[in-house]
Amino acid sequence: MQWSCFFQSPRYLEITRKYHLVSPDLRPLICSYIGVKENMTVLDVGCGSGFFTRLVAENMTAGRVVGVDIDAVHIDAAKKIIGADGLTERIEFITADALALPFADDSFDLVTSQTFFNVVKGSEKLTVADVVK
Ligand SMILES: C[S@@+](CC[C@H](N)C(=O)[O-])C[C@H]1O[C@@H](n2cnc3c(N)ncnc32)[C@H](O)[C@@H]1O
């Protein structure tokens, strides 16, 4: 299933996320609440066009954030946006299936996701205990 084609295009994701998270005060608060700290290596799963991935990177002065999404259309859009914003040194976007991630265990200090666990295949069987330790 290509999410960008059937449900939400990169443009739709960018516009809706921008207005959900419009307050500049809210963004650092969210990052603090989810445990983003300086110099972390963070994975953002199901990143779409990368709005949340960028939000995390923008709230760290050092560190690295990797966004993965199964939909190459979203990943291409995400790469173009960070290219224009000059954020390519600290953010990387990779097309990959979250159910078969191409990373060794313990590669990341923190894993984030925004509105992903409710859409991923098999999510109807997930419980909170499966995704939060
Ligand atoms: C509702 S969108 C959220 C995008 C982004 N996190 C945001 O909030 O703007 C859900 C995203 O999950 C991605 N997705 C669904 N199943 C996936 C999987 N198995 N692996 C990686 N990404 C997946 C879709 O392609 C889509 O971009």
The ligand as an SDF file (V2000), in Angstrom:
LIG
                    3D

 27 29  0  0  0  0  0  0  0  0999 V2000
   -0.2110    8.8340    8.9520 C   0  0  0  0  0  0  0  0  0  0  0  0
    1.3480    8.8110    8.0910 S   0  0  0  0  0  0  0  0  0  0  0  0
    2.3780    9.6460    9.2990 C   0  0  0  0  0  0  0  0  0  0  0  0
    3.6180   10.2640    8.6960 C   0  0  0  0  0  0  0  0  0  0  0  0
    4.4540   11.0940    9.6800 C   0  0  0  0  0  0  0  0  0  0  0  0
    4.8650   10.3270   10.8330 N   0  0  0  0  0  0  0  0  0  0  0  0
    3.6800   12.3090   10.1270 C   0  0  0  0  0  0  0  0  0  0  0  0
    3.0580   12.2750   11.1900 O   0  0  0  0  0  0  0  0  0  0  0  0
    3.6580   13.2940    9.3780 O   0  0  0  0  0  0  0  0  0  0  0  0
    1.8610    7.0900    8.3250 C   0  0  0  0  0  0  0  0  0  0  0  0
    3.1450    6.7520    7.5870 C   0  0  0  0  0  0  0  0  0  0  0  0
    3.5270    5.4180    7.9350 O   0  0  0  0  0  0  0  0  0  0  0  0
    4.1270    4.8360    6.7900 C   0  0  0  0  0  0  0  0  0  0  0  0
    4.1400    3.3830    6.9250 N   0  0  0  0  0  0  0  0  0  0  0  0
    3.0820    2.5140    6.9500 C   0  0  0  0  0  0  0  0  0  0  0  0
    3.5080    1.2450    7.0940 N   0  0  0  0  0  0  0  0  0  0  0  0
    4.8680    1.3100    7.1760 C   0  0  0  0  0  0  0  0  0  0  0  0
    5.8880    0.3210    7.3460 C   0  0  0  0  0  0  0  0  0  0  0  0
    5.6020   -0.9940    7.4470 N   0  0  0  0  0  0  0  0  0  0  0  0
    7.1690    0.7310    7.4020 N   0  0  0  0  0  0  0  0  0  0  0  0
    7.4910    2.0560    7.3080 C   0  0  0  0  0  0  0  0  0  0  0  0
    6.5720    3.0370    7.1280 N   0  0  0  0  0  0  0  0  0  0  0  0
    5.2740    2.6660    7.0710 C   0  0  0  0  0  0  0  0  0  0  0  0
    3.2660    5.3430    5.6310 C   0  0  0  0  0  0  0  0  0  0  0  0
    3.9190    5.2110    4.3860 O   0  0  0  0  0  0  0  0  0  0  0  0
    3.0090    6.7910    6.0640 C   0  0  0  0  0  0  0  0  0  0  0  0
    3.9730    7.6710    5.5410 O   0  0  0  0  0  0  0  0  0  0  0  0
  1  2  1  0
  2  3  1  0
  2 10  1  0
  3  4  1  0
  4  5  1  0
  5  6  1  0
  5  7  1  0
  7  8  2  0
  7  9  1  0
 10 11  1  0
 11 12  1  0
 11 26  1  0
 12 13  1  0
 13 14  1  0
 13 24  1  0
 14 15  1  0
 14 23  1  0
 15 16  2  0
 16 17  1  0
 17 18  1  0
 17 23  2  0
 18 19  1  0
 18 20  2  0
 20 21  1  0
 21 22  2  0
 22 23  1  0
 24 25  1  0
 24 26  1  0
 26 27  1  0
M  CHG  2   2   1   9  -1
M  END
$$$$
